[in-house]
Amino acid sequence: MLADFRDVSIILLALESIVIGVILLLLLWQVRLLVLLLRDEIGPILKDAQETTKTVQSTTRFVGKRVAKPAVSTISFVAGIKGAIRAMKADVAPPNPLRDAAAATAVKTDVVGQPPLADPTPAEPSPAPKSSLNE
């Protein structure tokens, strides 16, 4: 009885090994097909991506050389001219505290030469009252 069980087990293990071998061969065949598919499909996609990258690089180089660089040069030149004109118009005399104080205390007059009725400058805010809690 034990010998019969042993013989049946050996036959089942042999059949199992054959089935596993066939499945392994099918798996290897599918991997081969996948590799061929990837080689045939991914290769052209990568080539197209490289061509697109080269096109983008050359476009970027062209725009930088033909558009951005002249625009930056022109804008900086105009800014320099504006700065030079502003510097020429600026008051180059050093500040005079006496003249500035006299101008601040002078009575302002309107177009007719009369002092204005109301002061157009807002009054300075009064300091906040001290609370007894802060003391």
C-alpha positions in Angstrom: 0.0 0.0 0.0 2.8 2.4 0.9 4.6 1.5 -2.4 1.4 2.2 -4.4 1.2 5.7 -2.7 4.9 6.3 -3.5 4.4 5.4 -7.2 1.3 7.6 -7.6 3.2 10.5 -5.9 6.1 10.2 -8.3 3.7 10.2 -11.3 1.9 13.3 -10.0 5.2 15.1 -9.4 6.4 14.2 -12.9 3.1 15.6 -14.4 3.4 18.7 -12.3 7.0 19.2 -13.5 5.9 18.9 -17.1 3.0 21.4 -16.6 5.4 23.9 -14.9 7.9 23.5 -17.7 5.2 24.2 -20.4 4.0 27.2 -18.5 7.6 28.5 -18.1 8.2 28.1 -21.9 4.9 30.0 -22.5 6.1 32.8 -20.1 9.5 33.0 -21.8 7.8 33.2 -25.2 5.6 36.1 -24.0 8.6 37.9 -22.6 10.3 37.6 -25.9 7.3 39.1 -27.7 7.1 41.9 -25.2 10.8 42.7 -25.8 10.3 42.7 -29.5 7.3 45.0 -29.2 9.1 47.4 -26.9 12.1 47.5 -29.3 9.8 48.1 -32.3 7.5 50.6 -30.6 9.7 52.4 -28.1 12.6 53.0 -30.5 10.6 55.3 -32.8 9.0 57.1 -29.9 12.4 57.8 -28.3 13.7 59.0 -31.7 10.7 61.4 -32.1 11.3 62.6 -28.5 14.9 63.3 -29.2 14.0 65.2 -32.4 11.4 67.2 -30.5 14.0 68.1 -27.8 16.5 69.3 -30.5 13.8 71.4 -32.1 12.9 73.0 -28.7 16.5 73.7 -28.0 17.1 75.3 -31.4 13.9 77.4 -31.0 14.9 78.5 -27.6 18.3 79.4 -28.8 16.8 81.4 -31.7 14.3 83.2 -29.5 17.0 84.1 -27.0 19.4 85.4 -29.6 16.9 87.1 -31.9 14.1 88.3 -29.6 15.0 88.3 -25.9 18.6 89.7 -26.2 17.6 92.7 -28.4 14.6 93.4 -26.2 16.6 93.4 -23.0 19.3 95.6 -24.7 16.7 98.1 -25.9 14.9 98.2 -22.5 18.1 98.7 -20.6 19.3 101.4 -23.0 16.0 103.3 -22.6 16.2 102.9 -18.8 19.7 104.3 -18.9 18.5 107.3 -20.9 15.6 107.9 -18.5 18.1 107.7 -15.6 20.4 110.1 -17.3 17.6 112.6 -17.9 16.3 112.2 -14.4 19.8 112.9 -13.1 20.1 116.0 -15.2 16.8 117.3 -14.0 17.5 116.5 -10.3 18.4 119.2 -7.9 22.1 118.8 -7.5 22.5 121.4 -4.7 23.1 119.9 -1.3 20.2 120.2 1.1 20.0 123.5 3.0 18.3 123.2 6.3 17.6 126.9 6.6 16.0 127.1 3.1 14.0 123.9 3.8 12.8 125.2 7.1 11.8 128.6 5.6 9.9 126.9 2.8 8.0 124.7 5.4 7.0 127.7 7.5 6.0 130.0 4.5 2.3 130.9 4.2 0.8 129.1 1.3 -1.3 131.2 -1.1 -3.7 130.1 -3.8 -3.8 131.2 -7.4 -5.2 134.7 -6.6 -2.5 135.3 -4.0 -4.8 134.9 -1.0 -4.1 132.4 1.8 -6.2 129.3 1.4 -9.3 129.0 3.5 -8.5 125.5 4.7 -5.2 123.7 5.0 -5.2 120.9 2.4 -2.6 118.9 4.3 -4.2 116.5 6.9 -3.5 117.2 10.5 -1.2 114.9 12.3 -3.1 112.4 14.5 -3.0 113.2 18.2 -1.3 110.7 20.4 -3.5 108.0 22.0 -4.7 108.8 25.5 -2.8 106.9 28.2 -4.9 104.3 29.9 -4.6 103.6 33.6 -3.9 99.9 32.8 -0.5 100.7 31.2 0.8 102.7 34.2 
